[in-house]
Amino acid sequence: MRRLQLFEISDHRWCPESVRAIVTDYLQFGVKKWKMDAAIASLLRRALRQAGQHQVIDLCSGSGGPWLHMIRDVEDEGFPVKVLLTDKYPNTQAFESARAVFGGLFDICPEPVDATHVPESLRGFRTIFSAFHHFHPPVAGAILQDAVNCQQGVAIFEVTQRTPWAVFNFFLTSLLVPFCVPFMRPFRWSRLVWTYLVPVASAVILFDSVVSCLRTYSADELKELATGTGAKGYTWEAGEVKLAHAPVPITYLLGYPG
Ligand SMILES: C[S@@+](CC[C@H](N)C(=O)[O-])C[C@H]1O[C@@H](n2cnc3c(N)ncnc32)[C@H](O)[C@@H]1O
């Protein structure tokens, strides 16, 4: 399937914060249910150790993404890791609750951080979960180039895929929203409102997840973008992880100096 740039509803400034939060909360819920965090943690643990970086700058964090469920896995065996949560539209409520639960493991940035212009002061291994597809190829390449120019490691993970099978699965998954919302934690009234009273949550999640699939880069395309940086002395690794308990594989790119 040819990659389409398109747009997602939650990408837009006019999208109410609480609707954007349902989209990212549901994504986080699904990643946990499909036990994708364990597979991501093992790849990240290796990359962070190879890069020798303990500080992570998570870009496009949404509700915290898989970090909340995997930070202890990533940092085990005496390799402490600290994660700064950032987003262009920071969900400060979710960031604060991550900090409250995990204490010193998370820092939060309440100011908007655009993944396409990461401030120089934010130094650390950059992670982007389920959001790299938002950027069209020149911008996606520039994000990798900036990590290279700053000599920082970078890891991209996508749980969507540009295949009819993935579109079908994410379509079905979106229909389950009304059944999953009561089990999502921490509890938020706004989720009930947008799911049952003004039932737009399922439609927005359906639209955004199908569009996400249609614009997700393949492992080969990620590798090509990485090669385009012309980085000398960088190790790049791109691939797919197939999971026994999830219908769609995870696509990833890891890059770090050394
Ligand atoms: C699909 S969500 C992924 C959230 C989270 N990483 C996860 O895995 O659950 C995409 C996130 O990217 C953020 N975003 C979109 N464009 C961005 C940009 N240019 N810079 C930083 N964040 C951006 C959105 O606000 C949203 O929170």
The ligand as a Gaussian input file, in Angstrom:
#p B3LYP/6-31G(d) Opt

LIG

0 1
 C       -0.973000       8.781000      18.642000
 S       -0.437000       9.777000      19.951000
 C        0.872000       8.811000      20.679000
 C        0.994000       9.043000      22.153000
 C        2.000000       8.176000      22.907000
 N        3.338000       8.339000      22.421000
 C        1.596000       6.741000      22.936000
 O        2.323000       5.871000      22.448000
 O        0.538000       6.430000      23.496000
 C        0.420000      11.056000      19.117000
 C        0.871000      12.185000      20.016000
 O        1.745000      13.017000      19.257000
 C        1.520000      14.359000      19.643000
 N        2.047000      15.210000      18.576000
 C        1.536000      15.402000      17.329000
 N        2.337000      16.216000      16.617000
 C        3.390000      16.536000      17.427000
 C        4.562000      17.327000      17.265000
 N        4.822000      17.979000      16.118000
 N        5.423000      17.430000      18.302000
 C        5.174000      16.797000      19.469000
 N        4.076000      16.038000      19.692000
 C        3.196000      15.899000      18.676000
 C        0.024000      14.449000      19.869000
 O       -0.318000      15.523000      20.708000
 C       -0.247000      13.081000      20.522000
 O       -0.163000      13.172000      21.923000

